[in-house]
């Protein structure tokens, strides 16, 4: 009932996606027939195709109809429309959020004459705001990656061309072979061409893989953390931290004391607090539980020694700079292009609310992914790149999806190729080319069902994605 009939009974738990394991737990709850329980779900539609989504929504409704309460954190439009009551938080993110913007019965909010609260979410639900389709799709042949005889897991001798210098989306129902295609065929073979550690002439999991001569490098931008310790943060990852340290080292007081940039580093002895080694936090091992971090009682979370904090730039210490949001830092360093440009790229991806020194371990997967995209945006493009992304819209609001689409389009306009596994229809309708896999999941999948522009895929009667795309393309027609 929850749409995972394609899983085999002996499938190992660590190979399941987050959405699959969440749905297995849901199925076990359905079977228990509890009444009067409160279920709280955090984005259960992650990784779900719209067709599987419909099954999930029916499951949630059944739980409700049994006499339970279901609270769902969600951005998916179909799930929101299926709800009885909505609570919209905001109005912005981070320091600009934390308030209830609007709450009420969905039907009443949708039919009210005006959107008094100016809720952005409600604006999209009422079709007052929307993500527009590009005026024209990129056409023309700028080369292609030719894949012949791809076979791995449920992929069976798949032949497909991935056009270059375009925004390409890989779609299909859950379990149709999208991840296998991206990671085991595309990424693995690109890695063998461009990554020194993995360089080999061997072709993995397919008979022919050609067309890489049009590219200079391949980048996988996934949702893994940008660093494994609290010392990693958006400032260090984007490279802005090196320039900030140089600024403090050039200060008259620093020069008088004979301090170089190393004095303002968390990674070397000298200026950092040695009790917490520049983390600002101390890790407490809990043995059978996850590690707990507590604020360092020597530096009170300031990360640096007292005399290091005495050096000021525009009346701000190095700790004050780390505590700034990206938005504030952008104006604070506006006269230093090397820092301001990096801050602007973080603003462009919608991360203006993050603190420069926010620990990498506290960033969500979506935030980490957007920090990576921001650092790519900033790079001077010498060679043509291919970017591989796996569901970058996970956890994103309509506004953030709009920003993400703009960024991906910017990367493509610079002559790069972006290949994305995606279910979000707003992103799919903005793609130049779609590769739809399926038709079903598991053994019923692993084939190419349709390829072409969103309009071409929407006309294919065999494509589940095409069915939903047709609806969204019709809805997105220019307003009269």
Secondary structure, DSSP 8 states (H G I E B T S, - for coil): --S-TTS-TT--GGGS-HHHHHHHHHHHHHHHT--S-EEEEE-TTTT--HHHHHHHHHHHHHHHHTT-EEEEE---HHHHHH-SEEEEEESSSGGG--EEEEEEEHHHHHHSSS-TT--HHHHHHTTSS-----SS---S---EEEEEEEEETTEEEEEEEEESSSEEEEEESTTSSHHIIIIIIIIHHHHHHH-GGG--S---SSSEEE-GGG-SEEEEE-SS-S-SSTT-BHHHHHTHHHHHHHHHHTSHHHHHHT--GGGG-SSSTTTB-TTTTTSSEEEEEETTEEEEEEE-TTTTT--B-HHHHT--BTTB-HHHHHTSBHHHHHHHTTT-HHHHHHHHHHHHTT-TTSBTT-BGGGS-HHHHHHHHHHHHHHS---S-EEEEEE-TTTT--HHHHHHHHHHHHHHHHTT-EEEEE---HHHHTT-SEEEEEESSSGGG--EEEEEE-HHHHHT-TT-HHHHHHHHHHHHTS---
